[in-house]
Amino acid sequence: MAINILDSVIANRISAGEVVEKPASIVKELLDNALDAGATEINIDILNGGIDSIIIQDNGCGIEPDDVKKAFLPHATSKISCLEDLDNIATLGFRGEALASISSVSQVTMITKTANLDYASKLSVDGGVFGSVGATASQNGTYIEVRNLFFNTPARRKFLRRPKTEESEITNYISRYILAHPSIKLRYTANNKVVFDNKGGSLLDAITCVYGLDITQHLEPIEYQSGYLQISGYVGKVSYTKPNTTYQTLLVNGRYVIDENISKAVYSAYEEFLMSRQFPFFVINLKLPYEEVDVNVHPNKLNVKFTHPSNIFDVFYRAVRQTIYNSINPVKETTESYNYALNQMERESVVNIPIEQERQAEKFTQEHFDQMINSTPSEIEIAPVSAVYNNNDFDTTVRFEKYVPTRNVSMFDNASQLKSSEEHPSYQPINNFSDYKVIGEIFNEFLVLEKDDVMLMVDFHAGHERLLYDKLIEKVNTQAIDVQTLLVPYYHQLNSQEMEYISNLTDTLKALGFEIEPIGPNEIRVLTVPIILSDINLKSFVQDLLHDMSNQKPKINERLDHMLMQKACKSAVKAGMTLNTTQINELLKNLDINRPVLLCPHGRPIVTVIKRNQIEKWFKRIV
């Protein structure tokens, strides 16, 4: 087999796959170059998610005429000159691969001018084919335009995502640059609309530019030093949390990176204050000697490697923990050896944590344990009715085609967990609840019914809840959803990634009665809700949708199912209420007519069957 040496055009197109994954990769590489050139003002303009055009103009030092062509050659860099430089990288871009890779799969025009010359240099590169360097007029700095990405590699172009999705990722990257370099004046425009316009100032100004003015009241400054490690920035107050991790920005020596070890350290410091499915907000910059971190571990430069990762974890945990402690105890002086244990009374007064709920849960656990200790011996067999009857009188699956609740409502039918109907030959199918004699009600919670040698215990709250839930599901499936227009629309701030995620759901949500529209690059408003959910907490609903944006397919059914279960639960008759004869008969009649799955929407059994011989065993009448 002959071995060929690839020419530079083919080699550059292949290597471009490591550097130019998507339009956001180009923006990242060109921004790195602009910042390394000492720019204090940067303008970014994209069209069609960066697929059609990306323009970045800066006021940096520019490139000398003799070096303009050289800048587009593979491995051409001004940042590294010897092997030792790799251990002390202080710049954002350093490999010299970006311009060569970008220009091999797009059409690039560069205009650049240094302060010592009266003219600028212009060069066009079309799919790796160089034009000639010419003179033109321009201001100091560099203007670079990238057009028609992957025009000469259609196999790669077809894998680009929707323009709005590509735009969202670019917006996310640029927001991190603003946070990493707050003093830089940076204006970002997408499809001729201004997304960010950072005027240059403090980190707090940059956070306000990215996330809005309201966020400033929810932040605590963090300053901490341990040896050569220095941490600074802002973290969210313990009462200010987010439904996902997209509001977390980690900077290492001014470089935006992603590090799971540090993220875990921050989460661990907050953990006791966080509700389920919530995450802390932070913008933190770690400064350390360049030789202590390797930024050359991946072509995208988003991942780094620390010499002492365990030390990094410990310092971050202590820094964040101390900041939290100081915010809760503002009058107390603390040192590095402060007491991590927070005063319970102070926690309750400052942090919005349901302490009373925790106590109730502890009380319930103890009571439940006491009941187990004093319960009937284990030989007593009490089984849910759905596990006892193996016939067609009661459906064991949800009867809806268009919308199927995500909860497995037949989970009690597992033969490995419960005894099958064959082991209960004396049981007769329940053809009609009205065939049973109502003995009465116990504990204001259960109905007791009797027929022949069988006793039924019916949880009337669970039964009513099931009926209501099935009716709500039927409304959804028949699209008989009445919509209520909100007198005052609900507004919700989002970041670029969340906006993209929600925009993919708008049609689905509208079909369910939720009309949502964007009113800017970082905000939506909810105009309508389904009447059956008129009392919904929209803030919780939106946050629930945003909780897990990593799913390829949005789990709208799960969210709706959860809301409908809550609605049915709130509307159902409550345990502890006393039902009169008419109400009891009406409930049993409806259970007969509608024939629901004999489990409540949460999976608890509605009916429990007890045989006469079981009761006789309890009283030792039979052995």
C-alpha positions as CSV (number, residue, x, y, z in Angstrom):
1,M,0.0,0.0,0.0
2,A,1.4,3.3,-1.1
3,I,1.7,6.1,1.5
4,N,0.8,9.6,0.3
5,I,1.9,12.9,1.7
6,L,-1.2,15.1,1.8
7,D,-1.0,18.6,0.3
8,S,-1.5,21.6,2.6
9,V,-5.1,22.3,1.4
10,I,-6.3,18.8,2.2
11,A,-4.4,18.6,5.4
12,N,-5.8,22.0,6.6
13,R,-9.4,20.9,5.8
14,I,-8.9,17.7,7.9
15,S,-7.2,19.5,10.8
16,A,-10.0,22.2,10.7
17,G,-12.3,19.5,12.2
18,E,-10.4,19.9,15.5
19,V,-10.6,23.7,15.6
20,V,-13.7,24.6,13.6
21,E,-16.5,22.5,14.9
22,K,-19.2,25.2,14.5
23,P,-19.5,28.9,14.1
24,A,-19.1,29.4,17.9
25,S,-15.6,27.9,17.5
26,I,-14.6,30.5,15.0
27,V,-15.9,33.4,17.3
28,K,-13.9,31.9,20.2
29,E,-10.7,31.7,18.3
30,L,-10.9,35.2,16.7
31,L,-11.9,36.7,20.1
32,D,-8.8,35.0,21.7
33,N,-6.6,36.7,19.0
34,A,-8.2,40.1,19.5
35,L,-7.7,40.0,23.2
36,D,-4.2,38.8,22.9
37,A,-3.5,41.7,20.5
38,G,-4.3,44.1,23.4
39,A,-7.7,45.2,22.1
40,T,-9.8,47.4,24.4
41,E,-12.7,47.7,22.0
42,I,-14.2,44.8,20.1
43,N,-17.3,44.7,17.7
44,I,-18.8,41.4,16.8
45,D,-21.5,41.0,14.1
46,I,-23.0,37.7,12.9
47,L,-25.6,36.7,10.4
48,N,-27.7,33.5,10.3
49,G,-26.1,32.0,13.3
50,G,-22.6,32.8,12.0
51,I,-23.0,30.4,9.1
52,D,-23.3,33.2,6.5
53,S,-21.1,35.8,8.1
54,I,-18.9,36.5,11.2
55,I,-17.2,39.9,11.5
56,I,-14.9,40.8,14.4
57,Q,-13.2,44.1,14.5
58,D,-10.8,45.2,17.2
59,N,-8.5,48.1,18.0
60,G,-5.5,45.9,18.9
61,C,-1.9,46.1,17.8
62,G,-2.6,44.8,14.3
63,I,-0.3,42.7,12.1
64,E,2.7,43.9,10.1
65,P,2.4,43.6,6.3
66,D,5.1,41.0,6.0
67,D,3.3,38.8,8.5
68,V,-0.2,39.0,7.2
69,K,0.1,35.9,4.9
70,K,2.2,34.1,7.5
71,A,-0.6,34.4,10.0
72,F,-2.7,32.0,7.8
73,L,-0.1,29.3,7.6
74,P,-0.4,26.2,9.9
75,H,1.3,26.5,13.2
76,A,2.2,30.1,12.7
77,T,2.1,31.9,16.1
78,S,3.6,34.8,17.9
79,K,3.0,33.3,21.3
80,I,5.4,30.3,21.3
81,S,9.0,30.2,20.2
82,C,10.5,27.4,22.2
83,L,9.5,24.2,24.0
84,E,9.7,25.9,27.5
85,D,7.0,28.4,26.5
86,L,4.4,25.5,26.6
87,D,4.8,25.4,30.4
88,N,4.2,29.1,30.8
89,I,1.3,30.0,28.5
90,A,-0.2,33.4,29.4
91,T,-2.2,34.1,26.3
92,L,-5.6,32.9,25.1
93,G,-4.6,31.8,21.6
94,F,-1.2,30.2,21.2
95,R,-1.2,27.2,18.8
96,G,-1.3,29.0,15.5
97,E,-3.9,26.7,14.0
98,A,-7.0,28.9,14.0
99,L,-6.6,31.1,10.9
100,A,-5.3,28.3,8.8
101,S,-8.1,26.0,9.8
102,I,-10.9,28.7,9.5
103,S,-9.7,29.9,6.1
104,S,-9.5,26.4,4.7
105,V,-13.3,25.9,5.1
106,S,-14.6,29.4,4.5
107,Q,-14.0,32.6,2.6
108,V,-12.0,35.0,4.8
109,T,-11.1,38.7,4.4
110,M,-8.6,40.3,6.8
111,I,-7.8,44.1,7.0
112,T,-5.2,44.9,9.6
113,K,-3.2,48.0,10.5
114,T,-0.4,48.7,13.0
115,A,0.0,52.1,14.7
116,N,3.4,52.8,13.0
117,L,2.0,52.7,9.5
118,D,-0.3,55.1,7.5
119,Y,-2.0,52.2,5.6
120,A,-3.6,48.9,6.3
121,S,-3.0,45.5,4.7
122,K,-5.8,43.5,3.1
123,L,-5.8,39.8,2.3
124,S,-8.5,37.4,1.1
125,V,-8.3,33.6,1.5
126,D,-10.9,31.5,-0.4
127,G,-11.0,27.9,0.9
128,G,-7.3,27.9,1.6
129,V,-6.4,29.6,-1.7
130,F,-4.5,32.8,-1.0
131,G,-5.0,36.1,-2.8
132,S,-2.4,38.8,-2.8
133,V,-1.7,41.3,0.1
134,G,-2.8,44.8,-0.9
135,A,-2.8,48.2,0.8
136,T,-6.1,49.9,1.9
137,A,-7.3,52.4,4.4
138,S,-8.5,51.4,7.8
139,Q,-8.2,52.3,11.5
140,N,-5.7,50.8,13.8
141,G,-6.4,47.1,14.7
142,T,-7.8,44.1,12.8
143,Y,-11.0,43.6,10.9
144,I,-11.7,39.9,9.9
145,E,-14.8,38.6,8.1
146,V,-15.6,34.9,7.8
147,R,-18.2,34.0,5.2
148,N,-20.0,30.9,3.9
149,L,-18.7,28.4,6.5
150,F,-18.1,24.9,5.1
151,F,-19.0,26.1,1.6
152,N,-16.4,23.7,0.2
153,T,-17.1,20.8,2.5
154,P,-20.8,20.1,2.1
155,A,-20.6,16.9,4.1
156,R,-19.7,19.0,7.2
157,R,-22.1,21.9,6.4
158,K,-25.1,19.6,6.6
159,F,-24.3,18.8,10.2
160,L,-24.6,22.4,11.3
161,R,-27.6,23.0,13.5
162,R,-30.4,25.5,13.1
163,P,-29.1,29.0,12.8
164,K,-30.9,30.0,16.0
165,T,-29.1,27.2,17.8
166,E,-25.7,28.2,16.5
167,E,-26.4,31.8,17.4
168,S,-27.3,30.7,21.0
169,E,-24.0,29.0,21.4
170,I,-22.1,32.1,20.1
171,T,-24.1,34.3,22.5
172,N,-23.1,32.0,25.4
173,Y,-19.4,32.2,24.5
174,I,-19.5,36.0,24.2
175,S,-21.2,36.4,27.5
176,R,-18.3,34.4,29.1
177,Y,-15.8,36.7,27.4
178,I,-17.6,39.8,28.8
179,L,-17.4,38.3,32.3
180,A,-13.8,37.3,31.8
181,H,-12.7,40.7,30.5
182,P,-15.2,43.2,32.0
183,S,-13.0,46.3,31.2
184,I,-13.2,45.6,27.5
185,K,-15.8,47.5,25.5
186,L,-17.6,44.8,23.6
187,R,-20.6,45.2,21.3
188,Y,-22.3,42.1,19.9
189,T,-24.9,42.2,17.2
190,A,-26.8,39.2,15.8
191,N,-28.9,39.7,12.6
192,N,-28.6,43.5,13.0
193,K,-30.0,43.4,16.6
194,V,-27.8,44.4,19.5
195,V,-27.5,41.5,22.0
196,F,-24.8,42.8,24.3
197,D,-23.2,46.2,24.6
198,N,-20.7,46.2,27.4
199,K,-19.3,49.7,28.1
200,G,-16.2,48.5,29.9
201,G,-16.1,48.7,33.7
202,S,-16.2,46.5,36.7
203,L,-17.1,42.8,36.9
204,L,-20.4,43.8,38.5
205,D,-21.1,46.0,35.4
206,A,-20.3,43.0,33.2
207,I,-22.6,40.7,35.2
208,T,-25.3,43.3,34.8
209,C,-24.7,43.5,31.1
210,V,-25.1,39.8,30.7
211,Y,-27.8,39.0,33.2
212,G,-29.7,42.2,33.8
213,L,-29.8,44.8,36.7
214,D,-32.0,42.7,39.0
215,I,-29.3,40.2,39.6
216,T,-27.0,42.6,41.5
217,Q,-29.1,42.4,44.7
218,H,-28.7,38.6,44.9
219,L,-24.9,38.5,44.8
220,E,-22.1,38.3,47.3
221,P,-18.5,39.3,46.5
222,I,-15.9,36.5,47.0
223,E,-12.3,37.3,47.8
224,Y,-10.0,34.6,49.1
225,Q,-6.3,33.7,49.0
226,S,-4.5,30.6,50.0
227,G,-0.8,30.4,49.2
228,Y,-0.4,31.1,45.5
229,L,-4.1,30.6,44.8
230,Q,-6.2,33.7,44.6
231,I,-10.0,33.6,44.1
232,S,-12.2,36.6,43.3
233,G,-15.6,37.3,41.8
234,Y,-19.2,36.9,42.8
235,V,-21.4,34.1,44.1
236,G,-25.2,34.0,44.5
237,K,-26.7,34.3,47.9
238,V,-28.0,31.1,49.4
239,S,-31.5,32.1,48.6
240,Y,-30.8,32.8,44.9
241,T,-30.5,29.6,42.9
242,K,-31.0,28.5,39.3
243,P,-32.6,25.4,37.7
244,N,-29.4,24.4,35.8
245,T,-25.7,25.1,35.6
246,T,-25.7,27.5,32.7
247,Y,-25.4,30.4,35.2
248,Q,-21.9,29.3,36.4
249,T,-18.8,30.9,35.0
250,L,-15.3,29.7,36.0
251,L,-12.3,31.7,34.8
252,V,-8.7,30.5,35.2
253,N,-6.2,33.4,34.8
254,G,-8.9,35.2,32.7
255,R,-9.7,32.2,30.5
256,Y,-13.2,30.7,30.5
257,V,-13.0,27.0,31.3
258,I,-15.1,24.1,32.4
259,D,-13.9,22.1,35.3
260,E,-16.1,19.5,37.0
261,N,-13.9,19.2,40.0
262,I,-14.3,22.9,40.9
263,S,-18.0,22.9,40.1
264,K,-18.4,20.0,42.6
265,A,-16.5,22.0,45.2
266,V,-18.8,25.0,44.8
267,Y,-21.9,22.8,44.9
268,S,-20.7,21.0,48.0
269,A,-20.2,24.3,49.8
270,Y,-23.8,25.3,49.0
271,E,-25.3,21.8,49.2
272,E,-27.1,22.0,52.6
273,F,-28.9,25.2,51.4
274,L,-30.0,24.0,48.0
275,M,-33.5,22.7,47.3
276,S,-33.8,19.7,45.0
277,R,-32.8,20.3,41.4
278,Q,-31.3,23.8,42.1
279,F,-27.8,25.0,41.5
280,P,-25.8,28.0,42.7
281,F,-24.9,31.1,40.6
282,F,-21.2,32.1,40.4
283,V,-18.7,34.1,38.4
284,I,-15.3,33.2,39.9
285,N,-11.8,33.9,38.6
286,L,-8.9,31.8,39.8
287,K,-5.4,33.2,39.5
288,L,-2.4,30.9,39.9
289,P,1.1,30.6,38.4
290,Y,0.9,29.6,34.8
291,E,3.1,26.6,35.4
292,E,0.5,25.2,37.8
293,V,-2.1,24.7,35.1
294,D,-2.0,23.0,31.7
295,V,-4.3,24.7,29.1
296,N,-2.9,22.5,26.3
297,V,-5.0,19.4,27.0
298,H,-7.7,19.9,24.4
299,P,-7.9,21.8,21.1
300,N,-11.0,23.8,22.2
301,K,-9.0,25.1,25.2
302,L,-12.2,24.8,27.4
303,N,-10.7,22.1,29.6
304,V,-7.5,22.5,31.7
305,K,-5.5,20.3,33.9
306,F,-4.2,21.4,37.4
307,T,-1.0,20.2,39.0
308,H,-2.8,19.7,42.3
309,P,-6.5,19.2,41.7
310,S,-7.3,18.1,45.3
311,N,-5.8,21.3,46.6
312,I,-7.9,23.3,44.2
313,F,-11.1,21.6,45.3
314,D,-10.3,22.3,49.0
315,V,-9.5,25.9,48.5
316,F,-12.7,26.5,46.4
317,Y,-14.8,24.8,49.0
318,R,-13.4,26.9,51.8
319,A,-13.6,30.1,49.9
320,V,-17.2,29.7,48.9
321,R,-18.1,28.3,52.3
322,Q,-16.6,31.3,54.1
323,T,-18.3,33.7,51.8
324,I,-21.7,32.0,52.6
325,Y,-20.9,32.1,56.3
326,N,-20.0,35.8,56.2
327,S,-23.2,36.7,54.3
328,I,-25.3,34.9,56.9
329,N,-23.3,36.2,59.9
330,P,-22.3,39.7,58.6
331,V,-21.3,41.0,62.0
332,K,-18.9,38.2,62.9
333,E,-15.2,38.3,62.1
334,T,-14.1,35.0,60.5
335,T,-10.7,33.5,59.7
336,E,-9.6,30.7,57.6
337,S,-10.2,28.4,60.5
338,Y,-13.8,29.5,61.0
339,N,-16.5,27.1,62.3
340,Y,-18.2,25.5,59.3
341,A,-21.3,24.6,61.3
342,L,-23.9,27.3,60.9
343,N,-26.2,28.3,63.7
344,Q,-29.6,26.8,63.1
345,M,-31.6,29.8,64.2
346,E,-29.6,32.1,62.0
347,R,-30.1,29.8,59.0
348,E,-33.9,29.8,59.6
349,S,-34.0,33.5,59.8
350,V,-31.9,34.3,56.7
351,V,-32.2,31.3,54.3
352,N,-35.5,30.4,52.7
353,I,-35.3,26.7,53.7
354,P,-38.4,24.7,54.8
355,I,-37.0,23.8,58.2
356,E,-40.5,23.0,59.4
357,Q,-41.0,20.6,56.6
358,E,-37.7,18.8,57.5
359,R,-38.9,18.5,61.1
360,Q,-42.3,17.1,59.9
361,A,-40.5,14.6,57.7
362,E,-38.4,13.5,60.7
363,K,-41.5,13.1,62.8
364,F,-43.3,11.1,60.1
365,T,-40.2,8.8,59.8
366,Q,-40.2,8.1,63.5
367,E,-44.0,7.5,63.6
368,H,-43.7,5.2,60.6
369,F,-40.9,3.3,62.3
370,D,-43.1,3.0,65.4
371,Q,-46.0,1.6,63.4
372,M,-43.7,-1.0,61.8
373,I,-42.5,-2.1,65.2
374,N,-46.1,-2.5,66.5
375,S,-47.6,-3.9,63.2
376,T,-49.4,-7.1,62.5
377,P,-47.0,-10.1,62.0
378,S,-45.6,-10.5,58.6
379,E,-47.7,-13.6,57.7
380,I,-50.6,-11.3,57.1
381,E,-51.1,-10.9,53.3
382,I,-52.7,-7.7,52.1
383,A,-52.4,-7.0,48.4
384,P,-53.5,-4.2,46.1
385,V,-56.5,-5.2,44.0
386,S,-54.6,-4.7,40.8
387,A,-52.2,-7.5,41.7
388,V,-55.0,-9.8,42.7
389,Y,-57.3,-9.8,39.7
390,N,-55.9,-10.8,36.4
391,N,-58.8,-10.1,34.1
392,N,-60.2,-7.5,31.8
393,D,-62.7,-5.9,34.3
394,F,-60.2,-3.2,35.1
395,D,-57.6,-1.8,32.8
396,T,-54.0,-2.0,33.9
397,T,-52.8,0.7,31.5
398,V,-53.7,4.2,30.8
399,R,-56.3,4.4,28.0
400,F,-55.0,7.5,26.2
401,E,-53.2,7.4,22.8
402,K,-52.3,11.1,22.3
403,Y,-51.0,11.7,25.7
404,V,-49.6,9.0,28.0
405,P,-48.5,9.9,31.5
406,T,-44.9,9.1,32.1
407,R,-45.5,7.4,35.5
408,N,-45.8,3.6,35.2
409,V,-49.3,3.2,36.6
410,S,-49.2,-0.6,36.5
411,M,-46.0,-0.9,38.7
412,F,-47.9,-2.9,41.3
413,D,-48.6,-5.7,38.7
414,N,-45.0,-7.0,39.0
415,A,-45.4,-10.7,39.8
416,S,-42.0,-10.9,41.4
417,Q,-43.2,-8.4,44.1
418,L,-46.8,-9.5,44.7
419,K,-48.6,-12.7,44.5
420,S,-50.6,-13.4,41.4
421,S,-54.4,-14.1,41.2
422,E,-53.7,-17.8,40.8
423,E,-52.6,-17.9,44.5
424,H,-56.0,-16.4,45.5
425,P,-58.6,-18.8,44.0
426,S,-61.2,-17.7,46.4
427,Y,-61.2,-14.1,45.1
428,Q,-63.9,-13.1,42.8
429,P,-63.6,-10.3,40.2
430,I,-65.0,-6.9,41.3
431,N,-67.7,-6.4,38.7
432,N,-69.4,-3.5,40.5
433,F,-68.6,-1.6,43.7
434,S,-72.4,-1.3,44.2
435,D,-72.6,-5.0,44.8
436,Y,-70.7,-4.5,48.0
437,K,-72.3,-3.5,51.2
438,V,-70.9,-0.3,52.7
439,I,-70.0,-1.1,56.3
440,G,-68.7,2.4,57.1
441,E,-65.8,4.7,57.2
442,I,-62.7,4.5,59.5
443,F,-60.2,7.1,60.5
444,N,-62.0,9.6,58.2
445,E,-59.8,8.1,55.5
446,F,-61.0,4.7,54.3
447,L,-64.3,3.2,53.3
448,V,-64.9,-0.4,54.4
449,L,-67.0,-2.6,52.0
450,E,-68.0,-6.2,52.3
451,K,-69.3,-9.0,50.1
452,D,-69.2,-12.8,50.7
453,D,-65.8,-13.6,52.1
454,V,-64.1,-10.5,50.9
455,M,-63.6,-7.1,52.5
456,L,-62.5,-4.1,50.6
457,M,-60.8,-1.0,52.0
458,V,-61.1,2.0,49.7
459,D,-58.9,5.1,50.1
460,F,-61.5,7.6,49.1
461,H,-59.0,10.5,48.6
462,A,-56.9,8.3,46.2
463,G,-60.1,7.2,44.3
464,H,-61.4,10.7,43.9
465,E,-58.0,11.9,42.8
466,R,-57.8,9.2,40.2
467,L,-61.2,10.2,38.7
468,L,-60.3,13.8,38.5
469,Y,-56.9,13.1,37.0
470,D,-58.4,10.9,34.3
471,K,-60.9,13.6,33.4
472,L,-58.0,16.2,33.1
473,I,-56.0,13.8,30.9
474,E,-59.1,13.3,28.7
475,K,-59.4,17.0,28.2
476,V,-55.8,17.2,27.1
477,N,-56.1,14.3,24.7
478,T,-59.3,15.7,23.1
479,Q,-57.7,19.1,22.9
480,A,-60.7,20.4,24.8
481,I,-58.4,22.8,26.7
482,D,-60.0,26.2,27.6
483,V,-57.4,29.0,27.7
484,Q,-57.3,31.8,30.1
485,T,-55.5,35.1,29.1
486,L,-53.4,36.5,31.9
487,L,-54.5,40.0,33.1
488,V,-50.8,40.7,33.7
489,P,-48.4,38.6,31.6
490,Y,-45.7,36.7,33.4
491,Y,-42.1,37.8,32.6
492,H,-39.1,35.6,33.0
493,Q,-35.4,36.4,32.4
494,L,-33.3,33.7,30.6
495,N,-29.8,33.4,29.3
496,S,-29.1,32.6,25.6
497,Q,-29.0,28.8,26.0
498,E,-32.3,28.8,27.9
499,M,-33.9,31.1,25.3
500,E,-33.0,28.6,22.6
501,Y,-34.3,25.7,24.6
502,I,-37.7,27.4,25.3
503,S,-38.1,28.5,21.7
504,N,-38.0,24.8,20.7
505,L,-41.0,24.2,23.0
506,T,-43.3,27.0,22.1
507,D,-45.5,25.1,19.7
508,T,-45.9,22.2,22.0
509,L,-46.7,24.5,25.0
510,K,-49.2,26.5,22.9
511,A,-51.1,23.3,22.1
512,L,-51.4,22.7,25.8
513,G,-52.7,26.2,26.5
514,F,-49.4,28.1,27.3
515,E,-48.7,30.9,24.9
516,I,-45.1,32.1,25.3
517,E,-43.4,34.8,23.2
518,P,-39.9,36.3,23.3
519,I,-39.7,40.0,24.0
520,G,-35.9,40.4,23.6
521,P,-32.8,38.4,23.5
522,N,-33.0,37.4,27.2
523,E,-36.7,37.5,28.2
524,I,-40.0,35.8,27.6
525,R,-43.5,36.5,28.6
526,V,-46.3,34.0,29.2
527,L,-49.6,35.3,27.9
528,T,-52.1,32.4,28.5
529,V,-52.4,29.3,30.6
530,P,-54.9,26.4,30.5
531,I,-57.9,27.1,32.7
532,I,-57.5,23.7,34.3
533,L,-54.2,25.0,35.6
534,S,-55.2,28.6,36.3
535,D,-53.6,28.5,39.7
536,I,-50.2,27.3,38.4
537,N,-47.0,28.8,39.8
538,L,-45.5,30.0,36.5
539,K,-42.1,30.7,38.0
540,S,-41.8,27.1,39.2
541,F,-43.2,25.8,35.9
542,V,-40.6,27.6,33.8
543,Q,-37.8,26.6,36.1
544,D,-39.0,23.0,36.0
545,L,-38.8,23.1,32.2
546,L,-35.3,24.6,32.3
547,H,-34.0,22.2,34.9
548,D,-32.6,19.6,32.6
549,M,-31.7,21.2,29.2
550,S,-29.3,18.4,28.3
551,N,-32.1,16.1,27.2
552,Q,-32.3,15.6,23.5
553,K,-36.1,15.5,23.7
554,P,-37.9,17.9,26.1
555,K,-40.0,16.1,28.7
556,I,-43.1,18.2,28.4
557,N,-45.3,15.2,29.2
558,E,-43.6,14.7,32.5
559,R,-44.1,18.3,33.5
560,L,-47.7,18.3,32.4
561,D,-48.3,15.0,34.1
562,H,-46.9,16.3,37.3
563,M,-49.0,19.4,37.2
564,L,-52.2,17.5,36.5
565,M,-51.5,15.1,39.4
566,Q,-51.0,18.1,41.6
567,K,-54.3,19.7,40.4
568,A,-56.2,16.4,40.9
569,C,-54.6,16.0,44.4
570,K,-55.6,19.5,45.5
571,S,-59.1,19.2,44.2
572,A,-59.9,15.7,45.5
573,V,-61.7,15.1,48.8
574,K,-59.1,15.0,51.6
575,A,-58.3,12.4,54.1
576,G,-59.7,13.5,57.4
577,M,-63.0,14.6,55.9
578,T,-66.2,12.8,56.8
579,L,-68.3,11.7,53.8
580,N,-72.1,11.3,54.0
581,T,-74.0,8.4,52.5
582,T,-74.8,10.3,49.3
583,Q,-71.2,11.2,48.7
584,I,-70.0,7.7,49.4
585,N,-72.5,6.2,46.9
586,E,-71.6,8.9,44.3
587,L,-67.9,8.1,44.6
588,L,-68.4,4.4,44.2
589,K,-70.8,4.9,41.3
590,N,-68.2,7.0,39.5
591,L,-65.5,4.4,40.1
592,D,-67.8,1.8,38.5
593,I,-68.8,4.0,35.5
594,N,-65.3,5.3,34.7
595,R,-63.4,2.1,35.6
596,P,-60.1,3.9,36.3
597,V,-56.8,2.2,37.0
598,L,-57.1,1.3,40.6
599,L,-54.0,3.3,41.5
600,C,-53.9,7.0,42.3
601,P,-51.8,9.2,39.9
602,H,-48.8,8.9,42.3
603,G,-49.0,5.1,42.1
604,R,-50.6,4.4,45.5
605,P,-53.3,1.7,45.6
606,I,-57.0,2.8,45.8
607,V,-58.3,-0.5,47.0
608,T,-56.9,-3.2,49.2
609,V,-58.5,-6.6,49.4
610,I,-58.6,-8.7,52.7
611,K,-59.9,-12.2,52.7
612,R,-62.0,-13.5,55.6
613,N,-59.6,-16.4,56.3
614,Q,-56.8,-13.8,56.7
615,I,-58.8,-12.0,59.4
616,E,-59.6,-15.4,61.0
617,K,-55.9,-16.1,61.1
618,W,-55.3,-12.9,63.0
619,F,-57.7,-14.0,65.7
620,K,-56.3,-17.6,65.7
621,R,-59.6,-19.0,64.6
622,I,-57.8,-21.0,62.0
623,V,-54.1,-22.0,61.7
